[in-house]
């Protein structure tokens, strides 16, 4: 979908010793990238540029949904922290340290 590949025909195989040999005929394929990929699908030389606009719009919409959910969760967690570990607008360090470090009675 993106990138470049100056040799799209994949008909060679690199062996472990670095030697390059012809690939088996049933394993030969084309790997198109970037503009060549989108042209292969559509026969439109400019589709690779045109398709970015709706992708960007969709990403922007998803980004707004994510930011809203993220901010909501951040506020929820902040409120939970304040309710559980703050007194008189100060962190109650003893309660916080006990919460994260104190041994459970059942052990």
N, C-alpha and C positions, 0 to 999 in steps of 0.2 A: 504494500500500500504506500510506503514511503521509502525514500533512499534512492540509491543508484546501484546498478550492477551492469558493468560494461560487457559481461559475458553471460547472457541469460540462459544459454544452452548448457545444461549440466550433463556433460557426457564424459567427464573424467573423474577419477577417484584417487585421492591421496592415501597411500598406504602408510602404515606405522613407521616405516623406515624413510619416509619422505618421498618415495618414488611415486610418480604420477602415471596412472595406467588408464586405458579406456574402460569406461563403465560398462556393465552388462547391459545389453540392448533394452531389456525390460525395466531398467532403472534409470533410463535417460529421461530428463524432463526439462521444462523451461521454468525459470524463476524470474518473473518480471517484478520490477520495483519502481516506485515513484510514478512519473509520468507514463512510462511504458506499461505499468500495471493498469492504470485507469484507461489508457488508450486501448489496451487489449480487451477490456470489458465493454467499452462504449464506442470505440472508433472516433472518439472526440479528443483531439490533442489538448484541449484546454480544461477538460473535466477535473484534472488534478488540482487546478486553481479554483474552479467553481464550487467544488464539493466542500471546500474549507469553510465557506460562509455558513451553510446550515449546520455544519459540525460545530463551529464556533458559537452559533446561536443556541444550540442544544446544550453545549458545555456551560454557557453562561446561565441558562435556566437551572441546570443541575447544581451549579455553583451556588446560586441563591438559595435553593432548597437546602443544600448542605450547610451553608452559613447559618441559616435560620435554626436548623436542628442542632448544630454545634453550639450556638449561642444559648439556646434553650437549655441544653445539657450543662453547659458551663455555669449558668445561673442556678440551676438546680443543685449542682455539686457545691457551689459556693454557699448557698443557703444551708445545705446539710452540714457543711463544715462549720459555719457560723453557729448553727443551733447546737452542735455537738461539742465543739472545742473552743468556743469563745465566751468570755464573761466580761461585761462592761467594756465591750469593744477591744478587748485584748485577748491574745491567744492564751488559753489555759494550758500551759506546757505540761503540767503534770498529767492532766487528763489525756492529752495528745500522746505523750510518751507511754503512758499506761496502755493506751489503745493499740499502739504499734509494737510494744515490746514486752508487756507484762505477761508472765506465764499464765496459761489457763489453769483454773483450779482443778480440772479433771485430770491433769497430767501428773 
